[in-house]
Amino acid sequence: MYIVELKTLIINNYFDAEKSSKVVEAIAKFSGYKILRYNEVFEILTKTLTDVDAVILTGSEARIVKKEHVKMFNNIIKIIKNCNTPMLGICFGHQLICLSFGAEVASLKAPVKNRFEKVKILKLNELFKGFKEGDSLWLAEYHNDYVKRDSLKKADLELLAESQSCEVEAVKHRKKPFYGIQFHAEKITIENETHLEGLKILKNFLDYAHK
C-alpha cells in the first residue's frame, strides 16, 4: 500500500549513483521520495531533512574498515548523530550508523557475494512486524565487512537478527528511531530465486516512520 503523505529522503552512498536503483524502486512502491548524494552540500542535506518523514541510507562500494573511505562520509555521520527523523541504514548505511555511535567494525573472513542467506529474527519489533521471533527469512546479502556484536551495547544498539555468515544482521538504536540492516532488503531476486520478505521489512519501517 502506497502511503501518500509519506516523504522519504534516500541518501545515495554509492560512488556509481545508478547502483541505488533497486533501493529507489523498492521505496517508490510505498512512499514519495527525494534522492540526494552522500557528497551533497551539508546545508542542502540538513534543509531537506526538515521536510521528510523518513531517511534511507543506501549501501556503497565504500569499505567501512577503510578510514579514507569513512572520511568521505563525514557529513552523513554528522547527520546520523544529530538527526531524530526515523532512519534505516542498509548494508554500508547500517555499518555507518553503528560506527557513528561507537560500535566496532571488521572484515569478514569470507565475504558474502550476491546470495540469499537465512537471517534469524532474535527479537520482534516494528521492523519485523508480521513475522515471529525465531523465524528465519531469506534475505539478499552482499558485503565484505560487518559490525562486531560485542560492541553494540556501548553504542546504545540492540541486536535484532543474526545469520550464519554475519553475527549482526539487524539493530535498533535504544534512544533514536534508527534501524540498521546488513542485508539488502531492496533486492528480492538473485538469478532465478525470488524472496519477498525484504520488501515487507522496508514497508514495516516506512509504516513505523509514518506513525
MDTraj code that builds the backbone (N, CA, C; nanometers):
import mdtraj as md
import numpy as np

residues = "MET TYR ILE VAL GLU LEU LYS THR LEU ILE ILE ASN ASN TYR PHE ASP ALA GLU LYS SER SER LYS VAL VAL GLU ALA ILE ALA LYS PHE SER GLY TYR LYS ILE LEU ARG TYR ASN GLU VAL PHE GLU ILE LEU THR LYS THR LEU THR ASP VAL ASP ALA VAL ILE LEU THR GLY SER GLU ALA ARG ILE VAL LYS LYS GLU HIS VAL LYS MET PHE ASN ASN ILE ILE LYS ILE ILE LYS ASN CYS ASN THR PRO MET LEU GLY ILE CYS PHE GLY HIS GLN LEU ILE CYS LEU SER PHE GLY ALA GLU VAL ALA SER LEU LYS ALA PRO VAL LYS ASN ARG PHE GLU LYS VAL LYS ILE LEU LYS LEU ASN GLU LEU PHE LYS GLY PHE LYS GLU GLY ASP SER LEU TRP LEU ALA GLU TYR HIS ASN ASP TYR VAL LYS ARG ASP SER LEU LYS LYS ALA ASP LEU GLU LEU LEU ALA GLU SER GLN SER CYS GLU VAL GLU ALA VAL LYS HIS ARG LYS LYS PRO PHE TYR GLY ILE GLN PHE HIS ALA GLU LYS ILE THR ILE GLU ASN GLU THR HIS LEU GLU GLY LEU LYS ILE LEU LYS ASN PHE LEU ASP TYR ALA HIS LYS".split()
xyz = np.array([
    [0.0837, -0.1198, 0.0000],
    [0.0000, 0.0000, 0.0000],
    [0.0873, 0.1250, 0.0000],
    [0.0623, 0.2131, -0.0938],
    [0.1382, 0.3373, -0.1043],
    [0.0895, 0.4364, 0.0006],
    [0.1821, 0.4886, 0.0792],
    [0.1469, 0.5857, 0.1831],
    [0.1627, 0.7255, 0.1233],
    [0.0505, 0.7841, 0.0801],
    [0.0542, 0.9073, 0.0014],
    [0.1268, 1.0203, 0.0728],
    [0.1020, 1.0359, 0.2032],
    [0.1558, 1.1511, 0.2748],
    [0.3046, 1.1378, 0.3070],
    [0.3585, 1.0187, 0.2968],
    [0.4951, 0.9939, 0.3433],
    [0.5997, 1.0445, 0.2444],
    [0.6990, 1.1153, 0.2976],
    [0.8127, 1.1606, 0.2164],
    [0.9397, 1.0983, 0.2731],
    [1.0150, 1.0326, 0.1887],
    [1.1370, 0.9653, 0.2313],
    [1.2580, 1.0253, 0.1607],
    [1.3611, 1.0566, 0.2374],
    [1.4878, 1.1007, 0.1794],
    [1.5778, 0.9788, 0.1639],
    [1.6167, 0.9501, 0.0407],
    [1.7118, 0.8430, 0.0130],
    [1.8490, 0.9069, -0.0049],
    [1.9415, 0.8770, 0.0856],
    [2.0784, 0.9265, 0.0709],
    [2.1582, 0.8187, -0.0010],
    [2.1981, 0.8513, -0.1235],
    [2.2666, 0.7561, -0.2109],
    [2.4160, 0.7560, -0.1790],
    [2.4623, 0.6494, -0.1159],
    [2.6024, 0.6385, -0.0752],
    [2.6918, 0.5718, -0.1793],
    [2.6334, 0.5309, -0.2899],
    [2.7132, 0.4631, -0.3928],
    [2.7991, 0.5617, -0.4707],
    [2.9214, 0.5220, -0.5033],
    [3.0062, 0.6035, -0.5904],
    [2.9444, 0.6075, -0.7304],
    [2.8962, 0.4926, -0.7757],
    [2.8221, 0.4828, -0.9011],
    [2.6747, 0.5034, -0.8665],
    [2.6247, 0.6238, -0.8928],
    [2.4908, 0.6630, -0.8470],
    [2.3808, 0.5683, -0.8933],
    [2.4005, 0.5058, -1.0088],
    [2.2960, 0.4196, -1.0643],
    [2.2731, 0.2932, -0.9815],
    [2.3680, 0.2598, -0.8953],
    [2.3542, 0.1378, -0.8151],
    [2.2463, 0.1491, -0.7076],
    [2.1941, 0.2686, -0.6886],
    [2.0863, 0.2864, -0.5903],
    [1.9492, 0.2538, -0.6486],
    [1.9439, 0.2147, -0.7748],
    [1.8152, 0.1997, -0.8442],
    [1.7213, 0.0999, -0.7767],
    [1.7758, -0.0091, -0.7231],
    [1.6906, -0.1089, -0.6571],
    [1.6268, -0.0518, -0.5301],
    [1.7045, 0.0275, -0.4566],
    [1.6505, 0.0909, -0.3358],
    [1.5387, 0.1875, -0.3735],
    [1.5647, 0.2699, -0.4734],
    [1.4654, 0.3683, -0.5176],
    [1.3379, 0.2982, -0.5640],
    [1.3550, 0.1935, -0.6431],
    [1.2406, 0.1174, -0.6941],
    [1.1578, 0.0579, -0.5803],
    [1.2256, 0.0063, -0.4791],
    [1.1547, -0.0546, -0.3658],
    [1.0815, 0.0500, -0.2825],
    [1.1484, 0.1609, -0.2511],
    [1.0862, 0.2660, -0.1692],
    [0.9684, 0.3287, -0.2425],
    [0.9808, 0.3426, -0.3745],
    [0.8747, 0.4047, -0.4545],
    [0.7442, 0.3256, -0.4503],
    [0.7498, 0.1995, -0.4127],
    [0.6279, 0.1193, -0.4004],
    [0.5420, 0.1653, -0.2829],
    [0.6053, 0.2306, -0.1854],
    [0.5364, 0.2612, -0.0600],
    [0.5360, 0.4090, -0.0216],
    [0.6174, 0.4911, -0.0862],
    [0.6367, 0.6275, -0.0364],
    [0.6809, 0.7217, -0.1472],
    [0.6489, 0.8497, -0.1288],
    [0.7137, 0.9505, -0.2101],
    [0.8584, 0.9613, -0.1653],
    [0.9456, 1.0149, -0.2487],
    [1.0872, 1.0181, -0.2103],
    [1.1631, 1.1319, -0.2778],
    [1.2742, 1.1671, -0.2152],
    [1.3746, 1.2564, -0.2720],
    [1.5077, 1.1834, -0.2635],
    [1.5969, 1.2087, -0.3590],
    [1.7285, 1.1444, -0.3573],
    [1.8369, 1.2513, -0.3514],
    [1.9307, 1.2362, -0.2588],
    [2.0489, 1.3217, -0.2525],
    [2.1723, 1.2323, -0.2432],
    [2.2829, 1.2771, -0.3023],
    [2.4075, 1.2017, -0.2946],
    [2.4744, 1.2243, -0.1594],
    [2.5575, 1.1301, -0.1190],
    [2.6293, 1.1388, 0.0091],
    [2.7192, 1.2616, 0.0157],
    [2.7660, 1.3090, -0.1013],
    [2.8585, 1.4227, -0.1052],
    [2.7874, 1.5543, -0.1370],
    [2.6569, 1.5566, -0.1190],
    [2.5806, 1.6800, -0.1380],
    [2.6243, 1.7834, -0.0336],
    [2.6047, 1.9104, -0.0653],
    [2.6368, 2.0188, 0.0282],
    [2.5610, 1.9956, 0.1594],
    [2.6321, 2.0088, 0.2709],
    [2.5751, 1.9761, 0.4021],
    [2.4474, 2.0544, 0.4296],
    [2.4460, 2.1825, 0.3936],
    [2.3288, 2.2665, 0.4199],
    [2.2063, 2.2158, 0.3436],
    [2.2280, 2.1634, 0.2235],
    [2.1159, 2.1090, 0.1456],
    [2.0639, 1.9814, 0.2112],
    [2.1553, 1.8979, 0.2582],
    [2.1153, 1.7758, 0.3278],
    [2.0307, 1.8079, 0.4510],
    [2.0794, 1.9007, 0.5328],
    [2.0086, 1.9326, 0.6575],
    [1.8747, 2.0020, 0.6305],
    [1.8709, 2.0866, 0.5293],
    [1.7455, 2.1541, 0.4949],
    [1.6413, 2.0532, 0.4467],
    [1.6846, 1.9579, 0.3651],
    [1.5930, 1.8560, 0.3137],
    [1.5370, 1.7703, 0.4264],
    [1.6175, 1.7467, 0.5290],
    [1.5735, 1.6643, 0.6420],
    [1.4521, 1.7224, 0.7135],
    [1.4355, 1.8543, 0.7061],
    [1.3232, 1.9177, 0.7757],
    [1.1905, 1.8918, 0.7055],
    [1.1967, 1.8382, 0.5840],
    [1.0755, 1.8218, 0.5034],
    [1.0442, 1.6756, 0.4714],
    [1.1046, 1.5820, 0.5457],
    [1.0792, 1.4400, 0.5189],
    [1.0401, 1.3668, 0.6475],
    [0.9792, 1.2492, 0.6288],
    [0.9328, 1.1689, 0.7422],
    [1.0255, 1.0525, 0.7733],
    [1.1116, 1.0175, 0.6777],
    [1.1996, 0.9019, 0.6953],
    [1.3258, 0.9215, 0.6123],
    [1.4330, 0.8548, 0.6555],
    [1.5615, 0.8611, 0.5844],
    [1.6099, 0.7185, 0.5588],
    [1.6541, 0.6946, 0.4359],
    [1.7164, 0.5669, 0.3994],
    [1.8614, 0.5943, 0.3619],
    [1.9540, 0.5233, 0.4245],
    [2.0951, 0.5289, 0.3853],
    [2.1255, 0.4033, 0.3055],
    [2.1649, 0.4192, 0.1800],
    [2.1873, 0.3026, 0.0940],
    [2.3198, 0.2338, 0.1263],
    [2.3420, 0.1254, 0.0563],
    [2.4719, 0.0596, 0.0604],
    [2.5743, 0.1419, -0.0157],
    [2.6936, 0.0864, -0.0335],
    [2.8012, 0.1585, -0.1020],
    [2.9126, 0.0617, -0.1396],
    [2.9924, 0.1023, -0.2398],
    [3.1148, 0.0284, -0.2693],
    [3.2227, 0.0588, -0.1654],
    [3.2015, 0.1651, -0.0872],
    [3.2992, 0.2047, 0.0151],
    [3.3134, 0.0951, 0.1198],
    [3.4307, 0.0891, 0.1809],
    [3.4581, -0.0092, 0.2856],
    [3.4626, 0.0614, 0.4204],
    [3.3790, 0.0182, 0.5114],
    [3.3693, 0.0812, 0.6436],
    [3.4977, 0.0645, 0.7242],
    [3.5812, -0.0324, 0.6875],
    [3.7061, -0.0568, 0.7611],
    [3.8203, 0.0317, 0.7113],
    [3.7961, 0.1083, 0.6050],
    [3.9000, 0.1955, 0.5498],
    [3.8743, 0.3404, 0.5917],
    [3.9658, 0.3964, 0.6702],
    [3.9476, 0.5326, 0.7217],
    [3.9322, 0.6347, 0.6099],
    [4.0066, 0.6132, 0.5000],
    [3.9981, 0.7088, 0.3893],
    [3.8604, 0.7062, 0.3238],
    [3.7918, 0.5942, 0.3308],
    [3.6548, 0.5867, 0.2791],
    [3.5575, 0.6523, 0.3763],
    [3.5711, 0.6221, 0.5035],
    [3.4797, 0.6771, 0.6047],
    [3.4844, 0.8296, 0.6049],
    [3.6036, 0.8872, 0.5835],
    [3.6180, 1.0338, 0.5802],
    [3.5274, 1.0970, 0.4754],
    [3.5035, 1.0248, 0.3672],
    [3.4197, 1.0769, 0.2593],
    [3.2746, 1.0946, 0.3034],
    [3.2387, 1.0319, 0.4145],
    [3.1006, 1.0343, 0.4620],
    [3.0853, 1.1146, 0.5911],
    [3.1777, 1.2075, 0.6158],
    [3.1731, 1.2864, 0.7394],
    [3.0426, 1.3632, 0.7557],
    [2.9896, 1.4167, 0.6453],
    [2.8631, 1.4902, 0.6539],
    [2.7473, 1.3982, 0.6912],
    [2.7502, 1.2765, 0.6393],
    [2.6443, 1.1809, 0.6722],
    [2.6554, 1.1387, 0.8184],
    [2.7775, 1.1234, 0.8671],
    [2.7979, 1.0895, 1.0084],
    [2.7431, 1.2005, 1.0983],
    [2.7657, 1.3270, 1.0592],
    [2.7105, 1.4400, 1.1357],
    [2.5585, 1.4328, 1.1400],
    [2.4992, 1.4001, 1.0264],
    [2.3535, 1.3903, 1.0196],
    [2.3035, 1.2775, 1.1091],
    [2.3701, 1.1631, 1.1032],
    [2.3311, 1.0495, 1.1869],
    [2.3322, 1.0892, 1.3343],
    [2.4348, 1.1591, 1.3761],
    [2.4497, 1.1941, 1.5173],
    [2.3480, 1.2976, 1.5640],
    [2.3019, 1.3826, 1.4728],
    [2.2156, 1.4940, 1.5125],
    [2.0702, 1.4809, 1.4693],
    [2.0413, 1.3835, 1.3866],
    [1.9067, 1.3670, 1.3313],
    [1.8170, 1.2885, 1.4267],
    [1.6884, 1.3218, 1.4272],
    [1.5908, 1.2449, 1.5044],
    [1.4776, 1.1929, 1.4162],
    [1.4920, 1.2091, 1.2858],
    [1.3959, 1.1542, 1.1905],
    [1.4192, 1.0039, 1.1781],
    [1.3144, 0.9215, 1.1748],
    [1.3335, 0.7773, 1.1597],
    [1.4274, 0.7441, 1.0436],
    [1.5253, 0.6590, 1.0709],
    [1.6308, 0.6307, 0.9738],
    [1.6548, 0.4803, 0.9634],
    [1.6754, 0.4345, 0.8399],
    [1.7111, 0.2949, 0.8148],
    [1.8381, 0.2903, 0.7314],
    [1.9404, 0.2258, 0.7839],
    [2.0641, 0.2065, 0.7094],
    [2.0687, 0.0670, 0.6499],
    [2.1045, 0.0585, 0.5224],
    [2.1125, -0.0693, 0.4518],
    [2.2587, -0.1012, 0.4215],
    [2.3055, -0.2175, 0.4628],
    [2.4421, -0.2647, 0.4365],
    [2.5455, -0.1612, 0.4834],
    [2.6144, -0.0921, 0.3931],
    [2.7102, 0.0101, 0.4353],
    [2.6417, 0.1176, 0.5194],
    [2.5177, 0.1529, 0.4840],
    [2.4431, 0.2520, 0.5622],
    [2.4229, 0.2069, 0.7057],
    [2.3950, 0.0799, 0.7228],
    [2.3828, 0.0187, 0.8564],
    [2.5154, 0.0260, 0.9311],
    [2.6232, -0.0102, 0.8635],
    [2.7558, -0.0065, 0.9260],
    [2.7932, 0.1359, 0.9668],
    [2.7553, 0.2330, 0.8834],
    [2.7873, 0.3730, 0.9113],
    [2.7116, 0.4231, 1.0348],
    [2.5852, 0.3850, 1.0474],
    [2.5084, 0.4209, 1.1672],
    [2.5759, 0.3641, 1.2912],
    [2.6094, 0.2366, 1.2856],
    [2.6707, 0.1705, 1.4019],
    [2.8048, 0.2336, 1.4380],
    [2.8874, 0.2591, 1.3379],
    [3.0181, 0.3209, 1.3610],
    [3.0027, 0.4604, 1.4213],
    [2.9031, 0.5348, 1.3749],
    [2.8811, 0.6719, 1.4225],
    [2.8536, 0.6775, 1.5723],
    [2.7938, 0.5730, 1.6255],
    [2.7607, 0.5699, 1.7682],
    [2.8632, 0.4938, 1.8512],
    [2.9728, 0.4518, 1.7884],
    [3.0813, 0.3920, 1.8648],
    [3.0971, 0.2422, 1.8549],
    [3.0180, 0.1770, 1.7699],
    [3.0347, 0.0327, 1.7501],
    [3.1614, 0.0070, 1.6687],
    [3.2101, -0.1153, 1.6759],
    [3.3321, -0.1525, 1.6046],
    [3.2990, -0.2362, 1.4814],
    [3.3837, -0.2234, 1.3793],
    [3.3631, -0.2955, 1.2539],
    [3.4870, -0.3774, 1.2201],
    [3.4684, -0.4769, 1.1363],
    [3.5797, -0.5617, 1.0940],
    [3.5442, -0.6244, 0.9595],
    [3.6414, -0.6915, 0.8990],
    [3.6191, -0.7591, 0.7713],
    [3.5849, -0.9060, 0.7940],
    [3.4946, -0.9572, 0.7129],
    [3.4611, -1.0990, 0.7179],
    [3.5783, -1.1820, 0.6668],
    [3.5965, -1.2988, 0.7223],
    [3.6998, -1.3898, 0.6707],
    [3.6625, -1.4364, 0.5306],
    [3.5333, -1.4564, 0.5097],
    [3.4828, -1.4980, 0.3783],
    [3.3709, -1.4025, 0.3369],
    [3.3992, -1.3066, 0.2478],
    [3.2970, -1.2117, 0.2035],
    [3.1734, -1.2828, 0.1479],
    [3.0587, -1.2200, 0.1674],
    [2.9326, -1.2745, 0.1167],
    [2.8994, -1.2024, -0.0130],
    [2.8881, -1.2773, -0.1217],
    [2.8732, -1.2156, -0.2531],
    [2.7433, -1.2562, -0.3218],
    [2.6452, -1.1665, -0.3185],
    [2.5262, -1.1784, -0.4016],
    [2.4539, -1.3122, -0.3875],
    [2.4115, -1.3421, -0.2660],
    [2.3343, -1.4645, -0.2441],
    [2.2322, -1.4418, -0.1322],
    [2.1320, -1.5282, -0.1297],
    [2.0346, -1.5241, -0.0205],
    [2.0879, -1.6016, 0.0990],
    [2.0673, -1.5438, 0.2178],
    [2.1076, -1.6084, 0.3429],
    [1.9854, -1.6154, 0.4344],
    [1.9823, -1.7167, 0.5188],
    [1.8777, -1.7233, 0.6205],
    [1.9149, -1.6306, 0.7357],
    [1.8323, -1.5306, 0.7584],
    [1.8533, -1.4356, 0.8677],
    [1.7521, -1.4664, 0.9779],
    [1.8023, -1.4936, 1.0969],
    [1.7162, -1.5326, 1.2090],
    [1.6767, -1.4119, 1.2931],
    [1.5468, -1.3965, 1.3148],
    [1.4953, -1.2889, 1.3996],
    [1.5159, -1.3265, 1.5460],
    [1.5901, -1.2436, 1.6178],
    [1.6170, -1.2686, 1.7595],
    [1.5202, -1.1953, 1.8507],
    [1.4691, -1.0821, 1.8011],
    [1.3776, -1.0019, 1.8828],
    [1.2768, -0.9323, 1.7929],
    [1.1492, -0.9455, 1.8259],
    [1.0446, -0.8814, 1.7467],
    [1.0360, -0.7325, 1.7784],
    [1.0028, -0.6549, 1.6776],
    [0.9783, -0.5115, 1.6936],
    [0.9116, -0.4610, 1.5670],
    [0.9076, -0.3293, 1.5488],
    [0.8380, -0.2712, 1.4340],
    [0.8925, -0.3228, 1.3008],
    [1.0220, -0.3424, 1.2926],
    [1.0855, -0.3818, 1.1666],
    [1.0393, -0.5198, 1.1203],
    [1.0161, -0.6083, 1.2145],
    [0.9795, -0.7461, 1.1810],
    [0.8324, -0.7761, 1.2114],
    [0.7494, -0.6734, 1.2047],
    [0.6056, -0.6909, 1.2245],
    [0.5508, -0.7897, 1.1209],
    [0.4695, -0.8838, 1.1679],
    [0.4129, -0.9836, 1.0772],
    [0.4925, -1.1124, 1.0734],
    [0.6111, -1.1106, 1.1326],
    [0.6929, -1.2311, 1.1456],
    [0.6921, -1.2743, 1.2925],
    [0.7608, -1.3834, 1.3218],
    [0.7676, -1.4328, 1.4591],
    [0.9123, -1.4388, 1.5070],
    [0.9306, -1.4213, 1.6364],
    [1.0639, -1.4376, 1.6942],
    [1.1126, -1.5800, 1.6668],
    [1.2340, -1.5912, 1.6171],
    [1.2883, -1.7217, 1.5813],
    [1.2729, -1.7562, 1.4348],
    [1.1883, -1.6805, 1.3620],
    [1.1740, -1.7034, 1.2177],
    [1.3067, -1.6804, 1.1466],
    [1.3309, -1.7579, 1.0418],
    [1.4468, -1.7361, 0.9547],
    [1.3965, -1.6904, 0.8186],
    [1.4429, -1.5751, 0.7745],
    [1.3974, -1.5149, 0.6494],
    [1.5087, -1.5201, 0.5458],
    [1.4724, -1.5512, 0.4221],
    [1.5700, -1.5493, 0.3134],
    [1.5873, -1.4049, 0.2659],
    [1.7062, -1.3501, 0.2861],
    [1.7338, -1.2103, 0.2520],
    [1.8657, -1.1997, 0.1766],
    [1.8731, -1.1023, 0.0865],
    [1.9895, -1.0874, -0.0015],
    [2.1082, -1.0269, 0.0726],
    [2.2252, -1.0822, 0.0477],
    [2.3482, -1.0362, 0.1137],
    [2.4577, -1.0091, 0.0104],
    [2.5328, -0.9009, 0.0348],
    [2.6491, -0.8703, -0.0495],
    [2.7380, -0.7750, 0.0296],
    [2.8350, -0.8301, 0.1038],
    [2.9191, -0.7411, 0.1839],
    [3.0508, -0.8077, 0.2220],
    [3.1502, -0.7225, 0.2470],
    [3.2836, -0.7662, 0.2886],
    [3.3069, -0.7470, 0.4380],
    [3.2327, -0.6536, 0.4973],
    [3.2581, -0.6118, 0.6350],
    [3.1340, -0.6321, 0.7219],
    [3.1518, -0.6177, 0.8524],
    [3.0400, -0.6386, 0.9442],
    [3.0615, -0.5581, 1.0724],
    [2.9550, -0.5474, 1.1507],
    [2.9603, -0.4805, 1.2807],
    [2.9822, -0.5870, 1.3880],
    [3.0716, -0.5582, 1.4813],
    [3.1023, -0.6545, 1.5874],
    [2.9911, -0.6573, 1.6932],
    [2.9447, -0.7751, 1.7179],
    [2.8337, -0.7948, 1.8112],
    [2.8659, -0.7444, 1.9521],
    [2.9866, -0.7711, 1.9995],
    [3.0202, -0.7347, 2.1379],
    [3.0447, -0.5855, 2.1570],
    [3.0319, -0.5074, 2.0488],
    [3.0493, -0.3617, 2.0602],
    [2.9161, -0.2868, 2.0566],
    [2.8061, -0.3582, 2.0412],
    [2.6761, -0.2928, 2.0252],
    [2.6299, -0.2204, 2.1511],
    [2.6502, -0.2821, 2.2659],
    [2.5984, -0.2258, 2.3909],
    [2.6526, -0.0861, 2.4170],
    [2.7837, -0.0671, 2.3992],
    [2.8427, 0.0644, 2.4265],
    [2.7955, 0.1703, 2.3278],
    [2.7418, 0.1255, 2.2135],
    [2.6915, 0.2182, 2.1119],
    [2.5410, 0.2404, 2.1240],
    [2.4800, 0.1894, 2.2319],
    [2.3353, 0.2009, 2.2540],
    [2.2549, 0.1341, 2.1429],
    [2.3068, 0.0230, 2.0920],
    [2.2396, -0.0503, 1.9855],
    [2.1940, -0.1865, 2.0367],
    [2.0765, -0.2264, 1.9911],
    [2.0175, -0.3535, 2.0325],
    [2.0188, -0.4508, 1.9151],
    [2.0661, -0.5719, 1.9371],
    [2.0720, -0.6735, 1.8317],
    [1.9334, -0.7312, 1.8061],
    [1.8948, -0.7356, 1.6770],
    [1.7625, -0.7855, 1.6400],
    [1.7667, -0.9136, 1.5582],
    [1.8766, -0.9356, 1.4829],
    [1.8824, -1.0519, 1.3939],
    [2.0269, -1.0901, 1.3662],
    [2.0464, -1.2174, 1.3308],
    [2.1793, -1.2704, 1.3005],
    [2.1688, -1.3726, 1.1880],
    [2.2835, -1.4116, 1.1329],
    [2.2871, -1.5201, 1.0343],
    [2.4143, -1.6008, 1.0558],
    [2.4279, -1.7104, 0.9846],
    [2.5485, -1.7919, 0.9982],
    [2.6720, -1.7173, 0.9500],
    [2.6551, -1.6322, 0.8499],
    [2.7709, -1.5623, 0.7934],
    [2.8019, -1.4309, 0.8632],
    [2.7046, -1.3772, 0.9386],
    [2.7233, -1.2444, 0.9986],
    [2.6542, -1.2364, 1.1351],
    [2.7301, -1.1997, 1.2368],
    [2.6776, -1.2002, 1.3739],
    [2.5830, -1.0852, 1.4040],
    [2.5848, -0.9822, 1.3193],
    [2.4921, -0.8691, 1.3356],
    [2.4226, -0.8438, 1.2022],
    [2.2967, -0.8819, 1.1927],
    [2.2201, -0.8624, 1.0688],
    [2.1202, -0.7474, 1.0795],
    [2.0786, -0.7140, 1.2011],
    [1.9857, -0.6021, 1.2189],
    [1.9993, -0.5470, 1.3600],
    [1.9884, -0.4145, 1.3703],
    [1.9984, -0.3478, 1.5000],
    [1.8953, -0.2365, 1.5102],
    [1.8705, -0.1958, 1.6348],
    [1.7886, -0.0779, 1.6615],
    [1.8610, 0.0062, 1.7649],
    [1.8603, 0.1387, 1.7444],
    [1.9185, 0.2274, 1.8447],
    [1.8214, 0.2385, 1.9618],
    [1.8755, 0.2396, 2.0821],
    [1.7907, 0.2378, 2.2018],
    [1.7224, 0.3721, 2.2299],
    [1.7785, 0.4822, 2.1787],
    [1.7240, 0.6140, 2.2115],
    [1.6727, 0.6910, 2.0902],
    [1.7168, 0.6533, 1.9719],
    [1.6737, 0.7214, 1.8499],
    [1.5920, 0.6249, 1.7635],
    [1.5072, 0.6783, 1.6745],
    [1.4250, 0.5913, 1.5885],
    [1.5044, 0.5408, 1.4677],
    [1.6172, 0.4773, 1.4956],
    [1.7098, 0.4331, 1.3910],
    [1.7196, 0.2808, 1.3878],
    [1.7224, 0.2284, 1.2656],
    [1.7451, 0.0860, 1.2433],
    [1.8604, 0.0675, 1.1452],
    [1.9278, -0.0448, 1.1564],
    [2.0302, -0.0821, 1.0593],
    [2.0102, -0.2266, 1.0191],
    [2.0219, -0.2549, 0.8888],
    [2.0118, -0.3926, 0.8395],
    [2.1323, -0.4224, 0.7507],
    [2.2010, -0.5312, 0.7794],
    [2.3174, -0.5680, 0.6998],
    [2.2758, -0.6207, 0.5626],
    [2.1624, -0.6848, 0.5558],
    [2.1133, -0.7423, 0.4296],
    [2.0540, -0.6349, 0.3388],
    [2.0401, -0.6704, 0.2111],
    [1.9822, -0.5790, 0.1123],
    [1.8332, -0.6099, 0.0975],
    [1.7519, -0.5451, 0.1788],
    [1.6075, -0.5713, 0.1773],
    [1.5442, -0.5351, 0.0435],
    [1.6070, -0.4424, -0.0276],
    [1.5520, -0.3965, -0.1550],
    [1.5694, -0.4981, -0.2674],
    [1.6583, -0.5934, -0.2477],
    [1.6900, -0.6905, -0.3536],
    [1.6121, -0.8189, -0.3290],
    [1.5161, -0.8484, -0.4149],
    [1.4292, -0.9636, -0.3910],
    [1.4557, -1.0789, -0.4880],
    [1.5343, -1.0544, -0.5928],
    [1.5638, -1.1599, -0.6902],
    [1.7132, -1.1686, -0.7168],
    [1.7673, -1.2893, -0.7092],
    [1.9055, -1.3175, -0.7485],
    [1.8998, -1.4376, -0.8416],
    [1.9408, -1.4156, -0.9662],
    [1.9302, -1.5179, -1.0706],
    [1.7847, -1.5652, -1.0796],
    [1.7568, -1.6932, -1.0535],
    [1.6191, -1.7431, -1.0665],
    [1.5475, -1.7584, -0.9329],
    [1.6054, -1.7003, -0.8283],
    [1.5498, -1.7153, -0.6939],
    [1.4895, -1.5826, -0.6470],
    [1.3659, -1.5870, -0.5983],
    [1.2969, -1.4663, -0.5510],
    [1.2401, -1.4873, -0.4107],
    [1.2649, -1.3901, -0.3237],
    [1.2078, -1.3897, -0.1885],
    [1.1601, -1.2478, -0.1588],
    [1.0376, -1.2341, -0.1106],
    [0.9746, -1.1026, -0.0944],
    [0.9832, -1.0450, 0.0467],
    [1.0448, -1.1179, 0.1391],
    [1.0464, -1.0729, 0.2786],
    [1.1112, -0.9354, 0.2959],
    [1.2116, -0.9057, 0.2139],
    [1.2810, -0.7775, 0.2242],
    [1.1885, -0.6594, 0.2033],
    [1.0976, -0.6705, 0.1051],
    [1.0031, -0.5619, 0.0793],
    [0.9108, -0.5407, 0.1986],
    [0.8713, -0.6494, 0.2626],
    [0.7861, -0.6388, 0.3818],
    [0.8587, -0.5625, 0.4924],
    [0.9875, -0.5887, 0.5073],
    [1.0668, -0.5202, 0.6103],
    [1.0773, -0.3708, 0.5799],
    [1.0990, -0.3357, 0.4533],
    [1.1039, -0.1940, 0.4152],
    [0.9700, -0.1264, 0.4424],
    [0.8617, -0.1924, 0.4060],
    [0.7290, -0.1351, 0.4317],
    [0.7047, -0.1188, 0.5816],
    [0.7480, -0.2171, 0.6600],
    [0.7329, -0.2064, 0.8056],
    [0.8041, -0.0828, 0.8594],
    [0.9245, -0.0570, 0.8091],
    [0.9979, 0.0618, 0.8540],
    [0.9227, 0.1892, 0.8169],
    [0.8734, 0.1960, 0.6943],
    [0.8033, 0.3164, 0.6498],
    [0.6712, 0.3341, 0.7248],
    [0.6030, 0.2247, 0.7547],
    [0.4815, 0.2332, 0.8378],
    [0.5158, 0.2903, 0.9756],
    [0.6256, 0.2437, 1.0310],
    [0.6734, 0.2918, 1.1616],
    [0.7036, 0.4420, 1.1550],
    [0.7692, 0.4852, 1.0475],
    [0.8045, 0.6269, 1.0316],
    [0.6807, 0.7141, 1.0152],
    [0.5743, 0.6562, 0.9643],
    [0.4527, 0.7314, 0.9340],
    [0.3613, 0.7470, 1.0547],
    [0.3922, 0.6789, 1.1646],
    [0.3074, 0.6866, 1.2845],
    [0.3064, 0.8277, 1.3431],
])
top = md.Topology()
chain = top.add_chain()
for i, resn in enumerate(residues, 1):
    res = top.add_residue(resn, chain, resSeq=i)
    for name in ("N", "CA", "C"):
        top.add_atom(name, md.element.get_by_symbol(name[0]), res)
traj = md.Trajectory(xyz[None], top)
